[in-house]
């Protein structure tokens, strides 16, 4: 992902799930709303980004908590 591809998993929404977006080549793409890390991996696979490290040490920016956070703190 040396072309400055950015993968962002947004905070848990009030309706549940976390929006997943990719920014590459000057374009932002909404990949969908994930409810588990498996969903994130599947969205990335469909976008042609296979074998992405889903940990907090990987290339993904996890906003509002890492890959273990799937519920809002106030829920």
C-alpha positions in Angstrom: 0.0 0.0 0.0 2.8 2.3 -0.8 0.5 4.5 -3.0 -0.6 6.2 0.2 -3.7 4.2 0.6 -5.5 5.0 3.8 -7.9 2.6 5.5 -10.1 4.0 8.2 -12.5 2.2 10.5 -14.7 4.9 12.0 -16.2 4.9 15.5 -19.3 2.8 16.3 -22.4 4.7 15.0 -25.5 5.2 17.0 -27.2 2.6 14.7 -24.5 0.1 15.3 -21.5 -1.0 13.2 -18.5 0.9 12.1 -18.2 2.6 8.7 -15.1 1.5 6.7 -13.6 3.8 4.2 -10.5 3.7 1.9 -8.7 6.7 0.5 -6.6 5.9 -2.5 -5.4 7.8 -5.6 -7.3 10.9 -4.4 -10.6 9.1 -4.1 -12.6 8.3 -0.9 -14.6 5.1 -1.1 -17.2 3.9 1.5 -16.8 0.2 1.7 -19.7 -0.4 4.0 -20.7 -0.8 7.7 -18.8 -3.5 9.5 -20.0 -5.3 12.6 -17.0 -7.5 13.2 -13.3 -7.6 12.1 -14.3 -10.3 9.7 -16.6 -7.8 7.9 -13.6 -5.4 7.6 -11.4 -8.1 6.1 -14.2 -9.0 3.6 -14.7 -5.4 2.6 -11.0 -5.0 2.0 -10.8 -8.3 0.1 -13.6 -7.1 -2.2 -11.7 -3.8 -2.7 -8.6 -5.8 -3.8 -6.7 -5.3 -0.5 -6.2 -8.9 0.7 -4.1 -10.0 3.7 -4.3 -6.6 5.5 -3.1 -6.7 9.1 -6.2 -5.8 11.1 -4.4 -5.2 14.4 -3.8 -1.7 15.8 -0.2 -2.1 14.7 -1.3 -2.5 11.1 -2.0 0.0 8.3 -5.6 0.7 9.4 -6.6 3.8 11.4 -9.0 2.6 14.0 -11.0 5.7 15.2 -13.0 5.3 18.4 -11.2 2.2 19.5 -9.3 -0.8 18.1 -10.5 -3.9 16.4 -12.0 -5.2 19.7 -14.5 -2.3 19.9 -17.9 -3.0 18.2 -20.4 -1.4 20.7 -20.7 2.2 21.8 -19.3 2.9 25.3 -22.7 4.4 26.3 -24.6 1.4 25.1 
